[in-house]
Amino acid sequence: MRADGGLLARVLDLLGIRCATDDGADIALALEAGGTIDPGRRRRFLDMLGGRTLVVGDGLLLRQLRQWLPGARLQGLGEALGNLSAIRRRIASADFYVIEARAFHADHERLVAHYDALRKESGCAMNLDLQRIAIPACDEAEARWMLKGRRPARIVVEDPAGREVLRRVAGVPVLHLAELALNEDMPMRNVDVVIVGASLAAAAAAKRTVDAGLETVVLERKELPRHKICSGILSPRGHRFLLENFGPLPREVLHEPTSCRGVTFHFPCRVEMPMDFFHGTTPHLHRKYSDHWAIQRSGAEVHDQTSFAGLEDKGDHVIVHARRGGEPVEYRARQVIGADGPSSLVVRAVYPDYPKQIPWFFVGQKFHEIIDCPLSPDYFHFWFHPGLGHYTWSHARDGRQIVGVGFKRGDNFAKKHQVVEQYLKDKHGVHLKPADDDHEGCAENFGPSLINRYVFGQGNVLVTGQAAGFLNMIGEGMSCALHSGAISGEAIVEAARRNRPVQEIYRKMIASEVRRCSDQWNPLKIAFDRPHEADFPEALMKLSWRERGLVLRDMWNFIVLFKEFKWGRQIAAAALQRPLLGAYPMQKWL
């Protein structure tokens, strides 16, 4: 801990103690190595300690000091800090708490009760196995094993040495226990609205709240403008929203080709169905610059390089915990909007178990220099082919060809991509150079919009965009992110005007976007209506009877690919409830 002077100073200040001039590092090392300790060295060390009350940071040294100083009152650092109310009350249910294993086992019987009480108070998960043994995280393999099946919003550690390993493995904020207690003289920013994530959904929400005169701050963990994994093919409805709310799109926010004419469906039977978008071509957004442009046009105050770390809903306000430049910061807001994408930390903070309740997919895309590509660059190409994956696409971008594949998380991206690349070569005559190094991928939550299992938050915390589960068919999420984001902002404004709970207003208002999004997956709507922004029924009717039969057969085989997720009955139930109720039931929403 001496290597981190700021953290050491915070610990000393919180506990009201002074730091020993001799930390006994050589003695701890000898204990770990099983070596002998010079009696004179031990005597000098114990004489220097002097006091009868000691807080010990090294668990191995703590165990030995219990033998050498039987009359002293000894505590491990984790226990001492964990007993402070300023820290204890800031441990949240979405946290994963990592106990320092050696200190824990030095006084196992007594500390089991201490940590059980802490776990019950906070609702957090801990690195204890079924035998109440603390699992250490000494390297990445151990950390991965410890976190297997868990998706915490934040990790809290007692031992600062494990922070970097856990950051690399978990990809979420990792704080030392002492960092939970902010200095009392640190100013807390008071605002009307905090929006997490500088996304298109955030820009739309901020536009509504800023226009209504509400002080709005957007938190973004990366430096802006930031990269965003996305095809960038915006729907006509999303294009209209941008034009109406933010104005004409500047050239720098577009890829080449700058527009897309429509979508082409491909089937194993080799039938192709090109479909033009209603109302003409749509823009091909460069998300790094289009998102930043929209956020700037919203008028909100943006705090980039600021990571969301947790929240506390106090009833009449929300405390938002974040980190900027390695230091903790806090915001006090009347409402919070989570617009931070499918792997939302805001959702995890509100519903810690939600990520375990839905299947997760991985979507990845690689970029190839083109040798010969018969696929039209004017269209987004999508394959209904169960042998290729759950979501397979390709389109032109900036002189290269994207080859993308989506599949159940846990499968191998390189192998899946290789299968698709070979298929395009064999069946479509697409000849590409080996993929460039800048491939990319991310986790996706396809299910909520199919089965009406959206998550909209609770209390003063609203969730919107893809964090809420909005995703149009063929994986376009930008248009529903813009519209749902705007609705979340409007709900805050309307709730204040009418003096009503914001969740009550939001859920009534968001129902229209739920209908529009879930209709795109509804088999009855697809068959007898036109829920999409390209005319699938018309394209189908242009085919011969034989081709129609082959297409419907291939679509059914593709749907069967999702059988393992047991969505069939839920999709059928939602499809029948839609015409009977005129909407999708709110009872399934979180």
C-alpha positions in Angstrom: 0.0 0.0 0.0 3.0 2.3 0.5 3.3 2.4 -3.3 0.0 4.3 -3.5 0.5 7.3 -1.2 -3.0 8.7 -1.9 -4.7 5.5 -0.8 -2.5 5.1 2.2 -3.3 8.6 3.3 -7.0 8.0 2.9 -6.8 4.8 5.0 -4.9 6.5 7.8 -7.4 9.4 7.8 -10.4 7.2 7.9 -9.1 5.0 10.7 -7.5 7.9 12.6 -4.2 6.0 13.0 -0.6 6.6 12.1 1.5 4.5 9.9 4.3 2.4 11.3 7.8 3.5 10.3 8.7 -0.2 9.7 6.1 -2.2 7.7 7.8 -5.5 8.3 7.8 -6.3 4.6 11.0 -8.5 4.9 9.4 -10.5 7.8 6.2 -11.0 5.8 8.3 -12.2 2.8 10.2 -14.6 5.1 6.9 -16.0 6.4 5.6 -16.5 2.9 8.8 -18.3 1.8 9.0 -20.4 5.0 12.3 -18.9 6.0 13.7 -18.1 9.4 13.4 -14.8 11.1 16.3 -13.3 13.0 15.3 -13.0 16.7 16.9 -9.5 16.9 15.0 -8.3 13.8 11.8 -9.6 15.3 12.4 -7.9 18.6 13.2 -4.5 17.0 10.0 -4.8 14.9 7.8 -5.6 17.8 9.3 -2.9 20.0 8.7 -0.4 17.2 5.0 -1.4 17.0 4.6 -0.5 20.6 0.8 0.1 20.8 -1.7 -2.5 21.9 -4.1 -1.7 19.1 -2.9 -2.5 15.6 -4.4 -2.6 12.1 -2.4 -5.0 9.9 -2.5 -4.9 6.1 -0.8 -8.2 5.4 -2.8 -11.2 6.3 0.2 -13.5 6.8 1.9 -11.0 9.1 -1.4 -10.7 11.0 -1.5 -14.4 11.7 2.0 -14.4 13.1 1.5 -11.2 15.2 -1.5 -13.0 16.9 1.1 -15.5 18.2 3.8 -12.9 19.1 1.4 -10.4 20.7 -1.3 -12.4 22.4 -2.5 -9.5 24.5 -2.8 -7.0 21.6 -6.0 -6.0 19.9 -5.3 -6.9 16.2 -7.5 -6.3 13.2 -7.0 -6.9 9.5 -7.3 -3.8 7.3 -10.5 -5.1 5.6 -12.3 -5.7 8.9 -11.2 -2.3 10.3 -12.5 -0.4 7.3 -15.6 -2.6 6.9 -16.7 -1.6 10.4 -16.8 2.1 9.4 -20.4 3.2 8.7 -19.1 5.7 6.1 -17.9 2.7 4.1 -20.3 0.0 5.1 -23.4 1.9 3.9 -21.8 2.4 0.5 -21.4 -1.3 -0.3 -24.2 -2.0 -2.8 -26.1 -5.1 -3.8 -24.6 -5.0 -7.3 -21.0 -5.1 -5.9 -18.7 -8.1 -5.7 -16.7 -7.9 -2.5 -13.2 -9.5 -2.6 -12.1 -10.5 0.9 -8.3 -10.6 1.5 -8.0 -14.3 2.0 -5.0 -14.5 4.3 -6.3 -12.1 6.9 -9.7 -13.9 6.7 -8.2 -17.3 7.4 -6.0 -15.9 10.2 -9.2 -15.5 12.3 -11.7 -17.5 10.3 -14.3 -18.4 13.0 -14.8 -14.9 14.1 -14.6 -13.2 10.7 -17.2 -15.5 9.1 -19.8 -13.7 11.3 -18.5 -10.3 10.4 -18.7 -10.9 6.6 -22.0 -12.7 6.8 -23.5 -9.6 8.5 -21.9 -7.3 5.9 -23.3 -9.5 3.1 -26.8 -9.5 4.6 -26.8 -5.7 5.1 -25.6 -4.9 1.6 -26.8 -7.8 -0.5 -23.4 -8.0 -2.2 -21.7 -11.1 -3.4 -18.4 -12.2 -2.0 -15.5 -14.5 -2.9 -16.5 -17.2 -0.4 -17.1 -20.8 -1.5 -19.6 -23.2 0.0 -17.2 -24.1 2.8 -16.9 -20.4 3.7 -13.3 -20.3 2.4 -12.1 -17.1 0.8 -11.0 -17.5 -2.8 -7.9 -15.4 -3.7 -7.4 -13.6 -7.0 -3.6 -13.8 -7.4 -3.6 -14.0 -11.2 -6.0 -13.8 -14.2 -6.9 -17.5 -14.2 -8.0 -17.4 -10.5 -9.9 -14.1 -11.0 -11.8 -15.6 -14.0 -12.7 -18.7 -12.0 -13.8 -16.6 -9.1 -16.0 -14.4 -11.3 -17.4 -17.2 -13.4 -21.1 -16.7 -13.9 -21.1 -13.3 -12.2 -21.6 -9.9 -13.8 -21.1 -7.3 -11.0 -21.5 -3.6 -11.6 -18.5 -3.0 -9.4 -15.8 -4.9 -7.5 -14.7 -3.8 -4.1 -11.3 -5.2 -2.8 -9.6 -5.2 0.6 -6.1 -5.8 -0.9 -5.0 -3.1 -3.4 -2.6 -5.5 -5.0 -5.5 -7.3 -6.7 -7.0 -4.3 -8.4 -5.3 -4.5 -11.8 -5.8 -8.2 -12.3 -9.5 -7.8 -11.6 -9.9 -4.7 -13.8 -8.4 -6.6 -16.7 -10.6 -9.7 -16.2 -13.9 -8.1 -15.2 -14.0 -4.9 -17.3 -15.9 -3.0 -14.5 -14.8 -0.4 -11.9 -12.6 -1.9 -9.2 -12.3 0.1 -6.0 -10.4 -0.4 -2.8 -12.6 -0.4 0.3 -11.2 2.9 1.5 -12.2 4.6 -1.8 -15.9 4.0 -1.0 -15.7 6.8 1.7 -15.4 10.1 0.0 -13.7 13.0 1.7 -16.3 15.1 3.4 -14.8 18.3 1.8 -15.2 16.8 -1.7 -18.0 18.8 -3.4 -21.0 16.8 -4.6 -22.4 18.0 -7.9 -26.1 18.7 -7.6 -28.0 18.4 -10.9 -31.5 17.6 -12.1 -30.6 14.7 -14.3 -27.6 12.4 -14.7 -27.4 10.3 -17.9 -25.0 7.4 -18.0 -23.4 6.7 -21.4 -22.8 9.2 -24.2 -24.9 7.2 -26.7 -27.6 8.2 -29.2 -30.2 7.3 -26.6 -28.4 9.6 -24.1 -28.4 12.5 -26.7 -32.1 12.1 -27.3 -32.9 12.0 -23.6 -30.6 15.0 -22.9 -32.2 17.0 -25.7 -35.6 16.7 -24.0 -34.4 17.5 -20.5 -32.1 20.4 -21.5 -34.9 21.9 -23.7 -37.1 21.8 -20.6 -34.5 23.8 -18.6 -33.3 20.8 -16.5 -29.6 20.8 -15.6 -28.3 17.6 -17.2 -24.9 15.9 -17.0 -23.9 13.0 -19.2 -21.2 10.6 -17.9 -19.0 8.7 -20.4 -16.2 6.4 -19.3 -14.2 6.9 -22.5 -12.6 10.0 -23.9 -14.9 11.6 -26.5 -15.2 11.1 -29.4 -15.1 7.4 -28.6 -15.3 4.3 -30.8 -18.6 2.4 -31.0 -19.0 -1.1 -32.4 -22.0 -0.9 -34.8 -22.9 -1.5 -38.5 -24.0 2.1 -38.6 -26.9 1.4 -41.0 -29.7 3.7 -39.6 -33.3 3.1 -40.3 -35.4 5.8 -42.1 -37.3 6.4 -38.8 -34.0 7.1 -37.0 -32.9 9.3 -39.8 -36.0 11.4 -39.5 -35.5 11.7 -35.8 -31.9 13.1 -36.2 -33.0 15.6 -38.8 -36.0 16.8 -36.7 -34.1 17.1 -33.4 -30.5 17.8 -34.3 -30.5 19.1 -37.9 -28.7 18.0 -41.1 -25.9 15.4 -40.6 -22.4 16.8 -41.4 -20.3 14.7 -43.8 -17.8 13.7 -41.1 -20.4 11.7 -39.2 -20.8 9.3 -42.2 -19.0 6.3 -43.5 -18.5 5.6 -47.2 -20.8 4.7 -48.8 -22.7 7.5 -47.1 -26.1 5.9 -47.5 -27.9 2.5 -47.7 -30.7 1.7 -50.0 -32.2 -1.2 -48.1 -31.7 -4.7 -46.9 -31.2 -8.0 -48.8 -32.3 -11.3 -47.2 -30.3 -14.4 -48.2 -31.5 -18.0 -47.7 -29.9 -21.4 -47.8 -32.1 -22.2 -50.9 -30.1 -19.5 -52.6 -33.2 -17.2 -53.0 -32.3 -13.5 -52.5 -34.8 -10.9 -51.5 -33.7 -7.2 -51.9 -36.0 -4.8 -50.2 -35.7 -1.0 -50.5 -36.4 1.1 -47.4 -39.6 3.1 -47.4 -39.0 6.8 -48.0 -35.6 6.3 -49.7 -32.0 5.8 -48.7 -30.8 6.2 -45.1 -27.4 7.3 -43.7 -24.5 5.1 -42.9 -23.4 6.5 -39.6 -19.8 6.6 -38.3 -20.8 6.0 -34.6 -17.6 7.5 -33.2 -18.5 10.9 -34.6 -22.3 10.8 -35.0 -22.8 10.0 -31.3 -20.5 12.8 -30.3 -22.2 15.2 -32.7 -25.6 14.4 -31.3 -24.4 14.7 -27.7 -22.9 18.1 -28.4 -26.1 19.2 -30.2 -28.2 18.1 -27.1 -26.8 21.0 -25.0 -26.0 18.7 -22.1 -22.9 19.0 -20.0 -20.6 16.1 -20.7 -18.1 14.5 -18.3 -16.1 12.1 -20.3 -13.4 9.8 -18.9 -15.8 9.4 -16.0 -16.9 5.8 -15.1 -20.2 5.0 -13.4 -19.5 3.0 -10.2 -22.9 2.7 -8.6 -26.0 4.5 -7.3 -28.2 4.9 -4.3 -31.9 5.9 -4.8 -32.8 7.9 -1.7 -36.5 8.4 -2.7 -36.4 12.1 -3.5 -33.0 12.0 -5.1 -30.3 9.6 -6.4 -26.6 9.6 -5.4 -24.5 8.5 -8.3 -20.9 7.2 -7.6 -18.4 7.6 -10.3 -14.6 7.8 -10.9 -12.7 10.4 -12.9 -8.9 10.2 -13.3 -8.7 7.5 -10.7 -10.5 9.6 -8.1 -14.1 9.0 -6.8 -16.7 11.7 -7.5 -20.3 11.9 -6.6 -23.4 13.5 -8.1 -26.8 14.2 -6.6 -29.6 14.1 -9.1 -33.4 14.0 -9.1 -33.4 11.3 -11.7 -30.9 9.0 -13.4 -31.1 7.6 -17.0 -29.2 4.5 -17.9 -28.3 4.7 -21.6 -25.1 2.7 -21.4 -25.9 -0.1 -23.9 -26.7 -3.9 -23.6 -24.1 -4.6 -20.9 -25.5 -1.8 -18.8 -23.9 -1.1 -15.4 -26.9 0.9 -14.4 -29.1 -2.2 -15.0 -26.7 -4.3 -12.9 -26.9 -1.7 -10.1 -30.7 -1.8 -10.0 -31.2 -5.5 -10.9 -28.0 -7.4 -10.0 -29.4 -10.7 -11.1 -30.9 -9.5 -14.4 -27.8 -10.5 -16.6 -28.2 -14.1 -15.4 -31.9 -14.2 -16.4 -31.4 -13.7 -20.2 -29.2 -15.4 -22.8 -26.3 -13.5 -24.1 -24.8 -13.4 -27.5 -21.5 -12.3 -29.0 -21.5 -10.3 -32.2 -18.3 -9.7 -33.9 -17.2 -8.2 -37.3 -14.0 -8.3 -39.2 -12.9 -6.0 -42.0 -11.5 -7.3 -45.3 -9.9 -5.6 -48.3 -11.9 -6.6 -51.3 -10.6 -8.6 -54.2 -14.1 -9.3 -55.8 -17.5 -8.8 -54.2 -20.7 -9.3 -56.1 -22.8 -8.3 -53.1 -24.3 -4.9 -53.8 -22.7 -2.1 -51.8 -26.1 -0.3 -51.7 -27.6 -2.9 -49.4 -27.2 -4.4 -45.9 -27.0 -8.2 -46.4 -28.5 -10.6 -43.9 -28.5 -14.5 -43.9 -31.2 -16.6 -42.5 -28.9 -19.6 -42.3 -28.7 -21.8 -39.1 -25.4 -23.2 -40.2 -23.7 -19.7 -40.1 -24.9 -18.5 -36.8 -27.7 -16.7 -35.0 -27.0 -13.4 -36.8 -24.9 -13.1 -39.9 -24.4 -10.0 -42.0 -22.1 -8.2 -44.5 -21.9 -4.8 -46.1 -19.4 -2.4 -47.6 -17.6 0.3 -45.5 -14.9 2.7 -46.4 -13.5 0.5 -49.2 -13.6 -2.7 -47.2 -16.2 -5.4 -46.7 -17.5 -6.2 -43.2 -18.1 -9.9 -42.5 -20.1 -10.2 -39.2 -21.4 -13.1 -37.2 -23.5 -13.4 -34.0 -23.7 -16.5 -31.9 -24.3 -17.7 -28.4 -21.6 -16.4 -26.0 -19.0 -19.0 -25.4 -18.5 -20.2 -29.0 -15.3 -19.3 -30.9 -15.4 -16.1 -32.9 -12.5 -16.9 -35.2 -14.0 -20.3 -36.2 -17.5 -18.8 -36.7 -16.1 -16.1 -38.9 -14.0 -18.5 -40.9 -17.2 -20.5 -41.7 -19.0 -17.4 -42.9 -16.1 -16.2 -44.9 -15.8 -19.6 -46.7 -19.6 -19.7 -47.3 -19.5 -16.2 -49.0 -16.7 -17.4 -51.2 -18.3 -20.7 -52.2 -21.9 -19.5 -52.6 -21.7 -15.9 -53.5 -18.3 -15.6 -55.2 -17.0 -13.1 -52.6 -13.2 -13.1 -52.7 -11.6 -11.1 -49.8 -8.1 -10.6 -48.5 -7.4 -11.9 -45.0 -9.1 -9.9 -42.3 -7.3 -6.7 -41.1 -6.2 -6.5 -37.5 -9.0 -4.1 -36.4 -11.7 -6.7 -35.8 -14.2 -6.0 -33.0 -17.0 -7.6 -31.0 -19.3 -7.1 -28.1 -22.1 -8.8 -26.0 -25.7 -8.3 -27.2 -29.1 -8.9 -25.6 -31.3 -10.1 -28.4 -34.1 -11.6 -26.3 -36.0 -8.8 -24.5 -37.6 -7.3 -27.6 -38.7 -10.8 -28.9 -40.4 -11.9 -25.7 -41.5 -8.5 -24.3 -39.1 -8.7 -21.4 -37.9 -5.1 -21.2 -36.2 -3.5 -18.2 -37.1 0.1 -17.5 -35.6 0.6 -14.1 -37.3 1.4 -10.8 -37.8 4.5 -8.6 -35.9 7.5 -9.9 -33.7 5.4 -12.2 -34.9 5.0 -15.8 -33.3 2.6 -18.3 -33.6 3.3 -22.0 -32.2 2.3 -25.4 -30.5 -1.1 -25.8 -29.9 -1.2 -22.1 -33.6 -1.6 -21.8 -33.7 -4.3 -24.4 -34.8 -2.4 -27.5 -33.4 -3.9 -30.7 -35.1 -3.9 -34.1 -35.2 -6.9 -36.4 -31.8 -7.4 -38.3 -30.2 -5.9 -35.2 -30.6 -2.2 -35.9 -30.9 -0.5 -32.5 -30.2 3.1 -33.2 -33.7 4.2 -34.2 -35.4 2.7 -31.1 -32.5 4.0 -29.0 -33.2 7.5 -30.2 -37.0 7.3 -29.7 -36.9 5.5 -26.3 -34.2 7.9 -25.1 -36.4 10.8 -26.0 -39.3 9.2 -24.2 -37.3 8.8 -21.0 -36.4 12.5 -21.1 -40.0 13.5 -21.8 -41.2 11.3 -18.9 -38.9 13.1 -16.5 -40.2 16.5 -17.7 -43.9 15.3 -17.6 -43.5 13.7 -14.2 -42.2 17.0 -12.7 -45.0 19.0 -14.4 -47.7 16.7 -13.2 -46.1 15.9 -9.8 -46.4 12.2 -10.5 -43.9 9.3 -10.0 -41.5 9.2 -12.9 -41.8 5.4 -13.4 -45.6 5.6 -13.7 -45.3 8.2 -16.5 -42.4 6.5 -18.2 -44.0 3.1 -18.5 -47.2 4.6 -19.9 -45.2 6.6 -22.5 -42.7 3.9 -23.4 -45.5 1.5 -24.4 -45.7 3.0 -27.9 -42.0 2.2 -28.5 -42.5 -1.3 -27.1 -45.3 -1.9 -29.6 -43.2 -0.6 -32.5 -40.1 -2.6 -31.6 -41.8 -5.9 -30.6 -44.1 -5.8 -33.6 -41.0 -6.3 -35.8 -40.5 -9.7 -34.2 -44.2 -10.6 -34.0 -44.9 -13.4 -36.5 -48.6 -12.3 -36.9 -47.5 -8.8 -37.7 -44.9 -9.9 -40.1 -47.4 -12.1 -41.9 -50.4 -9.8 -42.1 -49.0 -6.3 -41.6 -45.9 -4.2 -42.4 -44.1 -3.6 -39.1 -40.7 -3.1 -40.8 -39.3 -0.2 -42.8 -38.8 -2.3 -45.8 -41.7 -4.2 -47.5 -41.1 -7.9 -46.7 -44.6 -9.1 -47.8 -44.3 -7.4 -51.1 -40.9 -8.8 -51.7 -42.2 -12.3 -50.8 -45.1 -12.0 -53.2 -42.7 -11.2 -56.1 -41.3 -14.7 -55.8 -42.7 -17.8 -57.4 -44.9 -20.2 -55.4 -42.0 -22.6 -55.2 -39.5 -19.9 -54.0 -42.0 -18.7 -51.4 -42.2 -22.2 -50.0 -38.5 -22.6 -49.9 -38.1 -19.2 -48.1 -40.7 -20.0 -45.5 -39.1 -23.4 -44.9 -35.6 -21.8 -44.5 -37.1 -19.2 -42.1 -38.6 -21.9 -40.0 -35.3 -23.8 -39.8 -33.6 -20.6 -38.8 -36.2 -19.9 -36.0 -35.7 -23.5 -34.7 -32.0 -22.4 -34.0 -33.3 -20.4 -31.1 -35.3 -23.3 -29.6 -32.8 -23.9 -26.8 -33.8 -20.5 -25.3 -37.4 -21.6 -24.9 -38.8 -18.4 -26.5 -41.4 -20.1 -28.7 -44.3 -20.0 -26.3 -43.5 -16.5 -25.1 -43.3 -15.2 -28.6 -46.6 -16.9 -29.5 -48.3 -15.6 -26.4 -47.1 -12.0 -27.0 -48.3 -12.3 -30.7 -51.8 -13.3 -29.6 -52.0 -10.7 -26.8 -51.1 -7.9 -29.2 -54.4 -7.9 -31.2 -56.5 -8.9 -28.2 -55.2 -6.1 -25.9 -53.9 -3.7 -28.5 -50.5 -3.7 -26.7 -48.0 -5.9 -25.0 -48.5 -6.6 -21.3 -46.6 -4.4 -19.0 -46.5 -7.1 -16.3 -43.5 -8.7 -17.9 -41.4 -5.6 -17.8 -38.9 -5.0 -15.0 
